[in-house]
Amino acid sequence: MVSIFSLFTSMFWFPVPATVSPEIIEFLSFEQEYLKGSWDASKIFIQLSVPLFFIALIFAAWRRSWKYPLVVMTAAAVLKMLWSAIFAGDSGLSIIKPAITGLVVCIGVVYYIMRKKKRKT
């Protein structure tokens, strides 16, 4: 929950970068145009994958095992990186570093919480 809340509020606590990589600007433009373009079944499926990710994360957490949420988070990050690289080309590769960093942070938070929980029991 902490990592998801942090993701949603990150625009408020991260400073605005002094310079932005041209690849990032190109990728964000690609995503913007992708969302503005015509909608077909594949695009609807891709967009439904976002709420499906959260549903899968909730069910994974419900199982009360740290392994399932980690699998869901890792799968989502890998699929996002693959989608970006396949559809946006070279500019899509620009999200690999931030995606992996975010995944490592999420895994770290889950690991920390699970260790803290084990110490209490």
N, C-alpha and C positions, 0 to 999 in steps of 0.2 A: 504494500500500500504506500509505503514511504517513497519508493522509487517511482511509482506511477504519479503520485502527487508532485514529486520533484520535477518529473518530466513536464507535466501540465503547467507548472509555475516557473519553469526555467527562464522564460523570457523576462521575468521580473528580477531575477537575481544574478543572471549572467550579464556582464557589461557588454555594451555594443562593441564589436571588434573595430579596431582602427582601420584595418584593411580586410577585404573579403576576397578570397581566391576567385579568379574568373570561372574555374570549374564549378564552384559552389553556386555562383550566380547562374551559370548555364543550367545546372541541374535543377535549381529552384524554378527557373523559367520553364524547363521541360515539364516539371510536375504541375505547374500552374496551367500550362497549355493542355496537358493531359486531362486535367480535371474540367477544363472549359470545353474540351472537344466533345464529339458525339459519343453518346453512351450506348454500348451494346452489352450483350450478355457477359462477355469476358470482363469488361470494365466494372459492371455491377458486381460480379463475383469478387474481383480484386477489392473493391470498396467494402463489400460485406466481410472480407477477411479481417478488417480492423475490429468490429464488434465481436466477431467470432474468436479473435485472439483473446479479448478480455473475458469472454465466456469460458474459453478453455483455461485461462489463468485462474479464474474463480473455481472451476471444477478441480483443477490441479491442486489448488491450495486447500480445497475442501477435503481432499484425501489425507491431509495432515502429514504429508511426506515432503521433504525439501527437494526430492529428486524430480517430481512431476513439474513443479513450477519452473525449475531450471531447464527442463527439456522444452517446455512451451516457450520460454523466453529465448532460448538458443535457436529453436526452430524459426521463431518470428524474425529474429535478427538476421539469420542466414537467408531466409526467403526474401526479406526486404533488400538485402545486399544483392542477391541474385537478380531480383526484379529490376533494381536500379541499373545494374551493369548490363543486363540484356536489353532493356528498353531505352535507356538513356545513353548507352555507349560509354565513352571515356568520362563524360561528366558524372555518370552514375557511379564510377569508381571513387569519386571524391567523398562519398559517404561511408566508405569502408572503415576508415580510421575512427570517426565519431561513433559509428555503430558498434564497433568492437569495444571501444572505450566504455560506451553505455552498457554494453552487455557485461563487461568485467565489473563495473560498478554494481550492477544489479546482482550479479553472482556474489560479489563481496558482501552486499547487504544481507542477502539470504543466508550466506554462510555465517556471518556475524550473529544474526538473530538466532539461527539454529544452535550455534555454540553457546550463546547466552542462555537459551532455553534448556539445553542439556545440563548446564551447570546448576540451574535451579532445581532440577529433578533428581 
